[in-house]
Amino acid sequence: MLLETLAAAVQTPFAFEIIERTASTPRVQQVVQLSLAPAFLLSGIGAIMNVIMSRMIWIAQRIEKIEDARARDQQPDDWRAPELGWLKQRRKLAQGAILFSTASAVIISLVIGLLFISAYITLQIGTVIALLWVLTMVLLVTGLAFFLRETRMAARGVQPDKDAQQN
């Protein structure tokens, strides 16, 4: 029984077919060339995320500094409230930018993997890869929109409280 199973496995063309397909150097070169654009996009997403994370760290440290000063000096809860609210809004926007940028990086990594797999299987998955590429771009643009809103908010600065000005 065991010998029959082994004999059947040896006769199975799938294993040999995979080995035969992956042995082709030009085919591997072609797949590597196809995956360069998504790989460069992944690199760009990483660079963007590095900038967003730097801003996020600054925001978090500023919030922590204000809250520590408030606790140390026993200031009232509304002490520096406009700035804290502004910083917390910026933090939410930066978190959204990171979330969508990370999701786009995950999807583009999946695209790169599927490009390699598609070269060695008979199932046609080009439509899936194209849809994932579009999804990557949608996620990336959404992340960049969050980042744009955060940078615009930072450029405007803390807006004075209108109620405080009237009093």
C-alpha positions, 0 to 999 in steps of 0.5 A: 500500500505504501509503495503504491502511494509512493509510486502514484506520487512519483507519477504525479505530473504536478510536482515535476511541472512545478519544478520544470516551471521554476527552473526557467531562468527567463521566466523567473527574470520576467516575474522579477521584472513584473514585481519591481513596480509594486516593490518600489511602491512598497518602498515609497509607502515605507518612506511615507509611513516613516514621516507620518510616524515621526509626526505621530511621535512628536504629537504623542510626546507633546500630549504627554508633556502637557498632561505631565505639566498639568498633573505636576503643577496641579492645573485645572482640567481646562488648562491648555485644553484647546491645544490638547484638543488640537493635538488629539485631533491631529493624533487621530488623523495621523493614526488614520494615515498610518492605518490606511498606509499599512493596509496598502503596504500589506495589499501590495505585498500580497500583489508581489506574492501573487505575481510570483505565484501566478507565473507558476500556476495554470489558474488565471489570477490576473483580474485578482491581482489588478483588483488588489492593485486598485485596492492598494491605490485606494488605501494609499490615497485615503492614507495620504488624504488623512496625512494631508488633513493632519499637515493642514491642521498643523499648519493652521495651528491651535485655533483660539477658543471663540467662547474664551475670546468673547469673555 
